[in-house]
């Protein structure tokens, strides 16, 4: 089995406050799990 687990903060706060590292992790993610109000803010197709 291969893969990685990345734990990243999605909020609270404006999208402009999300770090480039978190944006890169989202771009490479196959699944996103978390607190629904924060996960729902991720634009479709971005993760």
PDB file of N, CA, C, O and CB in Angstrom:
ATOM      1  N   UNK A   1       0.847  -1.172   0.000  1.00  0.00           N
ATOM      2  CA  UNK A   1       0.000   0.000   0.000  1.00  0.00           C
ATOM      3  C   UNK A   1       0.895   1.239   0.000  1.00  0.00           C
ATOM      4  O   UNK A   1       1.879   1.304   0.737  1.00  0.00           O
ATOM      5  CB  UNK A   1      -0.965  -0.004   1.222  1.00  0.00           C
ATOM      6  N   UNK A   2       0.543   2.221  -0.835  1.00  0.00           N
ATOM      7  CA  UNK A   2       1.296   3.476  -0.876  1.00  0.00           C
ATOM      8  C   UNK A   2       0.344   4.631  -0.649  1.00  0.00           C
ATOM      9  O   UNK A   2      -0.873   4.471  -0.749  1.00  0.00           O
ATOM     10  CB  UNK A   2       2.046   3.642  -2.226  1.00  0.00           C
ATOM     11  N   UNK A   3       0.883   5.768  -0.350  1.00  0.00           N
ATOM     12  CA  UNK A   3       0.066   6.948  -0.149  1.00  0.00           C
ATOM     13  C   UNK A   3       0.579   7.747   1.032  1.00  0.00           C
ATOM     14  O   UNK A   3       1.612   7.435   1.626  1.00  0.00           O
ATOM     15  CB  UNK A   3      -1.395   6.563   0.060  1.00  0.00           C
ATOM     16  N   UNK A   4      -0.168   8.777   1.350  1.00  0.00           N
ATOM     17  CA  UNK A   4       0.224   9.649   2.450  1.00  0.00           C
ATOM     18  C   UNK A   4      -1.017  10.251   3.080  1.00  0.00           C
ATOM     19  O   UNK A   4      -2.039  10.445   2.423  1.00  0.00           O
ATOM     20  CB  UNK A   4       1.183  10.759   1.967  1.00  0.00           C
ATOM     21  N   UNK A   5      -0.908  10.535   4.341  1.00  0.00           N
ATOM     22  CA  UNK A   5      -1.952  11.247   5.066  1.00  0.00           C
ATOM     23  C   UNK A   5      -1.403  12.623   5.377  1.00  0.00           C
ATOM     24  O   UNK A   5      -0.337  12.749   5.980  1.00  0.00           O
ATOM     25  CB  UNK A   5      -2.391  10.485   6.374  1.00  0.00           C
ATOM     26  N   UNK A   6      -2.125  13.656   4.970  1.00  0.00           N
ATOM     27  CA  UNK A   6      -1.719  15.026   5.247  1.00  0.00           C
ATOM     28  C   UNK A   6      -2.800  15.647   6.113  1.00  0.00           C
ATOM     29  O   UNK A   6      -3.982  15.594   5.775  1.00  0.00           O
ATOM     30  CB  UNK A   6      -1.496  15.847   3.926  1.00  0.00           C
ATOM     31  N   UNK A   7      -2.398  16.230   7.219  1.00  0.00           N
ATOM     32  CA  UNK A   7      -3.330  16.921   8.101  1.00  0.00           C
ATOM     33  C   UNK A   7      -3.073  18.407   7.921  1.00  0.00           C
ATOM     34  O   UNK A   7      -1.965  18.891   8.149  1.00  0.00           O
ATOM     35  CB  UNK A   7      -3.163  16.476   9.611  1.00  0.00           C
ATOM     36  N   UNK A   8      -4.119  19.129   7.505  1.00  0.00           N
ATOM     37  CA  UNK A   8      -3.952  20.550   7.186  1.00  0.00           C
ATOM     38  C   UNK A   8      -5.127  21.341   7.724  1.00  0.00           C
ATOM     39  O   UNK A   8      -6.250  20.839   7.768  1.00  0.00           O
ATOM     40  CB  UNK A   8      -3.814  20.763   5.665  1.00  0.00           C
ATOM     41  N   UNK A   9      -4.878  22.567   8.131  1.00  0.00           N
ATOM     42  CA  UNK A   9      -5.923  23.448   8.620  1.00  0.00           C
ATOM     43  C   UNK A   9      -6.658  24.122   7.473  1.00  0.00           C
ATOM     44  O   UNK A   9      -6.041  24.678   6.564  1.00  0.00           O
ATOM     45  CB  UNK A   9      -5.339  24.492   9.551  1.00  0.00           C
ATOM     46  N   UNK A  10      -7.987  24.066   7.528  1.00  0.00           N
ATOM     47  CA  UNK A  10      -8.812  24.699   6.495  1.00  0.00           C
ATOM     48  C   UNK A  10      -9.559  25.926   7.008  1.00  0.00           C
ATOM     49  O   UNK A  10     -10.195  26.618   6.213  1.00  0.00           O
ATOM     50  CB  UNK A  10      -9.805  23.699   5.946  1.00  0.00           C
ATOM     51  N   UNK A  11      -9.507  26.212   8.258  1.00  0.00           N
ATOM     52  CA  UNK A  11     -10.262  27.350   8.757  1.00  0.00           C
ATOM     53  C   UNK A  11     -10.189  27.422  10.266  1.00  0.00           C
ATOM     54  O   UNK A  11      -9.503  26.612  10.889  1.00  0.00           O
ATOM     55  CB  UNK A  11     -11.710  27.273   8.306  1.00  0.00           C
ATOM     56  N   UNK A  12     -10.870  28.359  10.855  1.00  0.00           N
ATOM     57  CA  UNK A  12     -11.699  29.350  10.199  1.00  0.00           C
ATOM     58  C   UNK A  12     -10.831  30.460   9.604  1.00  0.00           C
ATOM     59  O   UNK A  12      -9.643  30.563   9.910  1.00  0.00           O
ATOM     60  CB  UNK A  12     -12.720  29.931  11.185  1.00  0.00           C
ATOM     61  N   UNK A  13     -11.413  31.252   8.789  1.00  0.00           N
ATOM     62  CA  UNK A  13     -10.693  32.367   8.203  1.00  0.00           C
ATOM     63  C   UNK A  13     -10.922  32.458   6.714  1.00  0.00           C
ATOM     64  O   UNK A  13     -11.487  31.557   6.093  1.00  0.00           O
ATOM     65  CB  UNK A  13      -9.224  32.250   8.489  1.00  0.00           C
ATOM     66  N   UNK A  14     -10.472  33.558   6.158  1.00  0.00           N
ATOM     67  CA  UNK A  14     -10.623  33.797   4.728  1.00  0.00           C
ATOM     68  C   UNK A  14      -9.716  32.875   3.931  1.00  0.00           C
ATOM     69  O   UNK A  14      -8.670  32.449   4.421  1.00  0.00           O
ATOM     70  CB  UNK A  14     -10.319  35.257   4.392  1.00  0.00           C
ATOM     71  N   UNK A  15     -10.116  32.564   2.701  1.00  0.00           N
ATOM     72  CA  UNK A  15      -9.311  31.676   1.849  1.00  0.00           C
ATOM     73  C   UNK A  15      -7.915  32.224   1.639  1.00  0.00           C
ATOM     74  O   UNK A  15      -6.968  31.450   1.504  1.00  0.00           O
ATOM     75  CB  UNK A  15      -9.990  31.471   0.499  1.00  0.00           C
ATOM     76  N   UNK A  16      -7.761  33.532   1.609  1.00  0.00           N
ATOM     77  CA  UNK A  16      -6.443  34.137   1.402  1.00  0.00           C
ATOM     78  C   UNK A  16      -5.474  33.816   2.537  1.00  0.00           C
ATOM     79  O   UNK A  16      -4.269  34.027   2.405  1.00  0.00           O
ATOM     80  CB  UNK A  16      -6.579  35.643   1.260  1.00  0.00           C
ATOM     81  N   UNK A  17      -5.998  33.305   3.652  1.00  0.00           N
ATOM     82  CA  UNK A  17      -5.158  32.958   4.796  1.00  0.00           C
ATOM     83  C   UNK A  17      -4.668  31.511   4.745  1.00  0.00           C
ATOM     84  O   UNK A  17      -3.849  31.110   5.572  1.00  0.00           O
ATOM     85  CB  UNK A  17      -5.919  33.192   6.083  1.00  0.00           C
ATOM     86  N   UNK A  18      -5.159  30.724   3.788  1.00  0.00           N
ATOM     87  CA  UNK A  18      -4.718  29.337   3.640  1.00  0.00           C
ATOM     88  C   UNK A  18      -3.318  29.347   3.035  1.00  0.00           C
ATOM     89  O   UNK A  18      -3.076  30.010   2.026  1.00  0.00           O
ATOM     90  CB  UNK A  18      -5.715  28.509   2.749  1.00  0.00           C
ATOM     91  N   UNK A  19      -2.410  28.618   3.648  1.00  0.00           N
ATOM     92  CA  UNK A  19      -1.014  28.643   3.205  1.00  0.00           C
ATOM     93  C   UNK A  19      -0.833  27.943   1.856  1.00  0.00           C
ATOM     94  O   UNK A  19      -1.648  27.100   1.481  1.00  0.00           O
ATOM     95  CB  UNK A  19      -0.118  27.985   4.254  1.00  0.00           C
ATOM     96  N   UNK A  20       0.221  28.287   1.137  1.00  0.00           N
ATOM     97  CA  UNK A  20       0.512  27.600  -0.127  1.00  0.00           C
ATOM     98  C   UNK A  20       0.695  26.093   0.054  1.00  0.00           C
ATOM     99  O   UNK A  20       0.361  25.312  -0.837  1.00  0.00           O
ATOM    100  CB  UNK A  20       1.762  28.191  -0.761  1.00  0.00           C
ATOM    101  N   UNK A  21       1.225  25.687   1.208  1.00  0.00           N
ATOM    102  CA  UNK A  21       1.411  24.259   1.470  1.00  0.00           C
ATOM    103  C   UNK A  21       0.066  23.536   1.554  1.00  0.00           C
ATOM    104  O   UNK A  21      -0.076  22.422   1.050  1.00  0.00           O
ATOM    105  CB  UNK A  21       2.202  24.054   2.772  1.00  0.00           C
ATOM    106  N   UNK A  22      -0.907  24.163   2.184  1.00  0.00           N
ATOM    107  CA  UNK A  22      -2.249  23.565   2.270  1.00  0.00           C
ATOM    108  C   UNK A  22      -2.890  23.542   0.892  1.00  0.00           C
ATOM    109  O   UNK A  22      -3.529  22.554   0.530  1.00  0.00           O
ATOM    110  CB  UNK A  22      -3.146  24.347   3.269  1.00  0.00           C
ATOM    111  N   UNK A  23      -2.735  24.601   0.122  1.00  0.00           N
ATOM    112  CA  UNK A  23      -3.286  24.628  -1.234  1.00  0.00           C
ATOM    113  C   UNK A  23      -2.682  23.509  -2.082  1.00  0.00           C
ATOM    114  O   UNK A  23      -3.391  22.876  -2.864  1.00  0.00           O
ATOM    115  CB  UNK A  23      -3.030  25.998  -1.895  1.00  0.00           C
ATOM    116  N   UNK A  24      -1.380  23.262  -1.936  1.00  0.00           N
ATOM    117  CA  UNK A  24      -0.725  22.192  -2.684  1.00  0.00           C
ATOM    118  C   UNK A  24      -1.233  20.825  -2.228  1.00  0.00           C
ATOM    119  O   UNK A  24      -1.435  19.931  -3.051  1.00  0.00           O
ATOM    120  CB  UNK A  24       0.801  22.275  -2.517  1.00  0.00           C
ATOM    121  N   UNK A  25      -1.439  20.662  -0.930  1.00  0.00           N
ATOM    122  CA  UNK A  25      -1.962  19.396  -0.415  1.00  0.00           C
ATOM    123  C   UNK A  25      -3.367  19.144  -0.957  1.00  0.00           C
ATOM    124  O   UNK A  25      -3.698  18.015  -1.318  1.00  0.00           O
ATOM    125  CB  UNK A  25      -1.974  19.400   1.129  1.00  0.00           C
ATOM    126  N   UNK A  26      -4.186  20.177  -1.015  1.00  0.00           N
ATOM    127  CA  UNK A  26      -5.543  20.037  -1.560  1.00  0.00           C
ATOM    128  C   UNK A  26      -5.503  19.694  -3.046  1.00  0.00           C
ATOM    129  O   UNK A  26      -6.293  18.881  -3.526  1.00  0.00           O
ATOM    130  CB  UNK A  26      -6.346  21.332  -1.340  1.00  0.00           C
ATOM    131  N   UNK A  27      -4.588  20.312  -3.761  1.00  0.00           N
ATOM    132  CA  UNK A  27      -4.480  20.058  -5.200  1.00  0.00           C
ATOM    133  C   UNK A  27      -4.117  18.607  -5.494  1.00  0.00           C
ATOM    134  O   UNK A  27      -4.525  18.060  -6.518  1.00  0.00           O
ATOM    135  CB  UNK A  27      -3.443  20.984  -5.821  1.00  0.00           C
ATOM    136  N   UNK A  28      -3.350  17.983  -4.600  1.00  0.00           N
ATOM    137  CA  UNK A  28      -2.933  16.608  -4.815  1.00  0.00           C
ATOM    138  C   UNK A  28      -3.795  15.579  -4.100  1.00  0.00           C
ATOM    139  O   UNK A  28      -3.518  14.382  -4.172  1.00  0.00           O
ATOM    140  CB  UNK A  28      -1.528  16.450  -4.384  1.00  0.00           C
ATOM    141  N   UNK A  29      -4.825  16.027  -3.417  1.00  0.00           N
ATOM    142  CA  UNK A  29      -5.646  15.118  -2.613  1.00  0.00           C
ATOM    143  C   UNK A  29      -6.618  14.313  -3.468  1.00  0.00           C
ATOM    144  O   UNK A  29      -7.167  14.803  -4.455  1.00  0.00           O
ATOM    145  CB  UNK A  29      -6.418  15.902  -1.563  1.00  0.00           C
ATOM    146  N   UNK A  30      -6.809  13.073  -3.060  1.00  0.00           N
ATOM    147  CA  UNK A  30      -7.849  12.247  -3.683  1.00  0.00           C
ATOM    148  C   UNK A  30      -9.101  12.249  -2.826  1.00  0.00           C
ATOM    149  O   UNK A  30     -10.197  12.000  -3.329  1.00  0.00           O
ATOM    150  CB  UNK A  30      -7.352  10.802  -3.898  1.00  0.00           C
ATOM    151  N   UNK A  31      -8.954  12.525  -1.541  1.00  0.00           N
ATOM    152  CA  UNK A  31     -10.072  12.589  -0.602  1.00  0.00           C
ATOM    153  C   UNK A  31      -9.808  13.706   0.391  1.00  0.00           C
ATOM    154  O   UNK A  31      -8.660  13.986   0.736  1.00  0.00           O
ATOM    155  CB  UNK A  31     -10.276  11.230   0.132  1.00  0.00           C
ATOM    156  N   UNK A  32     -10.881  14.342   0.848  1.00  0.00           N
ATOM    157  CA  UNK A  32     -10.771  15.374   1.871  1.00  0.00           C
ATOM    158  C   UNK A  32     -11.807  15.055   2.942  1.00  0.00           C
ATOM    159  O   UNK A  32     -12.995  14.919   2.650  1.00  0.00           O
ATOM    160  CB  UNK A  32     -10.982  16.821   1.270  1.00  0.00           C
ATOM    161  N   UNK A  33     -11.350  14.938   4.169  1.00  0.00           N
ATOM    162  CA  UNK A  33     -12.221  14.664   5.301  1.00  0.00           C
ATOM    163  C   UNK A  33     -12.055  15.770   6.313  1.00  0.00           C
ATOM    164  O   UNK A  33     -10.959  16.309   6.472  1.00  0.00           O
ATOM    165  CB  UNK A  33     -11.914  13.287   5.931  1.00  0.00           C
ATOM    166  N   UNK A  34     -13.115  16.112   6.991  1.00  0.00           N
ATOM    167  CA  UNK A  34     -12.990  17.120   8.024  1.00  0.00           C
ATOM    168  C   UNK A  34     -14.316  17.700   8.435  1.00  0.00           C
ATOM    169  O   UNK A  34     -15.378  17.186   8.084  1.00  0.00           O
ATOM    170  CB  UNK A  34     -12.094  18.206   7.569  1.00  0.00           C
ATOM    171  N   UNK A  35     -14.241  18.775   9.180  1.00  0.00           N
ATOM    172  CA  UNK A  35     -15.399  19.496   9.681  1.00  0.00           C
ATOM    173  C   UNK A  35     -16.157  20.066   8.487  1.00  0.00           C
ATOM    174  O   UNK A  35     -15.628  20.887   7.738  1.00  0.00           O
ATOM    175  CB  UNK A  35     -14.979  20.625  10.677  1.00  0.00           C
ATOM    176  N   UNK A  36     -17.390  19.624   8.320  1.00  0.00           N
ATOM    177  CA  UNK A  36     -18.161  19.906   7.108  1.00  0.00           C
ATOM    178  C   UNK A  36     -18.193  21.377   6.706  1.00  0.00           C
ATOM    179  O   UNK A  36     -17.987  21.660   5.526  1.00  0.00           O
ATOM    180  CB  UNK A  36     -19.554  19.428   7.293  1.00  0.00           C
ATOM    181  N   UNK A  37     -18.437  22.335   7.602  1.00  0.00           N
ATOM    182  CA  UNK A  37     -18.445  23.733   7.153  1.00  0.00           C
ATOM    183  C   UNK A  37     -17.133  24.184   6.516  1.00  0.00           C
ATOM    184  O   UNK A  37     -17.145  25.018   5.610  1.00  0.00           O
ATOM    185  CB  UNK A  37     -18.758  24.628   8.314  1.00  0.00           C
ATOM    186  N   UNK A  38     -16.001  23.646   6.975  1.00  0.00           N
ATOM    187  CA  UNK A  38     -14.717  24.020   6.385  1.00  0.00           C
ATOM    188  C   UNK A  38     -14.487  23.293   5.074  1.00  0.00           C
ATOM    189  O   UNK A  38     -14.028  23.893   4.102  1.00  0.00           O
ATOM    190  CB  UNK A  38     -13.576  23.724   7.353  1.00  0.00           C
ATOM    191  N   UNK A  39     -14.802  22.004   5.038  1.00  0.00           N
ATOM    192  CA  UNK A  39     -14.629  21.226   3.815  1.00  0.00           C
ATOM    193  C   UNK A  39     -15.537  21.759   2.706  1.00  0.00           C
ATOM    194  O   UNK A  39     -15.147  21.765   1.538  1.00  0.00           O
ATOM    195  CB  UNK A  39     -14.923  19.737   4.077  1.00  0.00           C
ATOM    196  N   UNK A  40     -16.734  22.204   3.058  1.00  0.00           N
ATOM    197  CA  UNK A  40     -17.683  22.726   2.072  1.00  0.00           C
ATOM    198  C   UNK A  40     -17.168  24.003   1.399  1.00  0.00           C
ATOM    199  O   UNK A  40     -17.625  24.352   0.311  1.00  0.00           O
ATOM    200  CB  UNK A  40     -19.030  23.000   2.737  1.00  0.00           C
ATOM    201  N   UNK A  41     -16.239  24.689   2.025  1.00  0.00           N
ATOM    202  CA  UNK A  41     -15.684  25.921   1.429  1.00  0.00           C
ATOM    203  C   UNK A  41     -14.686  25.644   0.331  1.00  0.00           C
ATOM    204  O   UNK A  41     -14.320  26.562  -0.402  1.00  0.00           O
ATOM    205  CB  UNK A  41     -15.025  26.762   2.491  1.00  0.00           C
ATOM    206  N   UNK A  42     -14.230  24.410   0.189  1.00  0.00           N
ATOM    207  CA  UNK A  42     -13.270  24.070  -0.851  1.00  0.00           C
ATOM    208  C   UNK A  42     -14.009  24.049  -2.188  1.00  0.00           C
ATOM    209  O   UNK A  42     -14.995  23.331  -2.354  1.00  0.00           O
ATOM    210  CB  UNK A  42     -12.578  22.693  -0.560  1.00  0.00           C
ATOM    211  N   UNK A  43     -13.528  24.830  -3.118  1.00  0.00           N
ATOM    212  CA  UNK A  43     -14.189  24.916  -4.430  1.00  0.00           C
ATOM    213  C   UNK A  43     -14.176  23.561  -5.122  1.00  0.00           C
ATOM    214  O   UNK A  43     -13.171  22.852  -5.075  1.00  0.00           O
ATOM    215  CB  UNK A  43     -13.500  25.973  -5.322  1.00  0.00           C
ATOM    216  N   UNK A  44     -15.297  23.189  -5.772  1.00  0.00           N
ATOM    217  CA  UNK A  44     -15.328  21.926  -6.512  1.00  0.00           C
ATOM    218  C   UNK A  44     -14.201  21.890  -7.547  1.00  0.00           C
ATOM    219  O   UNK A  44     -13.936  22.875  -8.235  1.00  0.00           O
ATOM    220  CB  UNK A  44     -16.701  21.733  -7.204  1.00  0.00           C
ATOM    221  N   UNK A  45     -13.549  20.738  -7.638  1.00  0.00           N
ATOM    222  CA  UNK A  45     -12.455  20.589  -8.588  1.00  0.00           C
ATOM    223  C   UNK A  45     -11.107  21.007  -8.043  1.00  0.00           C
ATOM    224  O   UNK A  45     -10.078  20.718  -8.653  1.00  0.00           O
ATOM    225  CB  UNK A  45     -12.746  21.372  -9.804  1.00  0.00           C
ATOM    226  N   UNK A  46     -11.095  21.684  -6.901  1.00  0.00           N
ATOM    227  CA  UNK A  46      -9.823  22.101  -6.322  1.00  0.00           C
ATOM    228  C   UNK A  46      -9.185  20.995  -5.502  1.00  0.00           C
ATOM    229  O   UNK A  46      -7.969  20.970  -5.315  1.00  0.00           O
ATOM    230  CB  UNK A  46     -10.018  23.328  -5.461  1.00  0.00           C
ATOM    231  N   UNK A  47     -10.010  20.082  -5.015  1.00  0.00           N
ATOM    232  CA  UNK A  47      -9.464  18.976  -4.218  1.00  0.00           C
ATOM    233  C   UNK A  47     -10.048  17.680  -4.700  1.00  0.00           C
ATOM    234  O   UNK A  47      -9.722  16.619  -4.166  1.00  0.00           O
ATOM    235  CB  UNK A  47      -9.749  19.167  -2.716  1.00  0.00           C
TER     236      UNK A  47
END
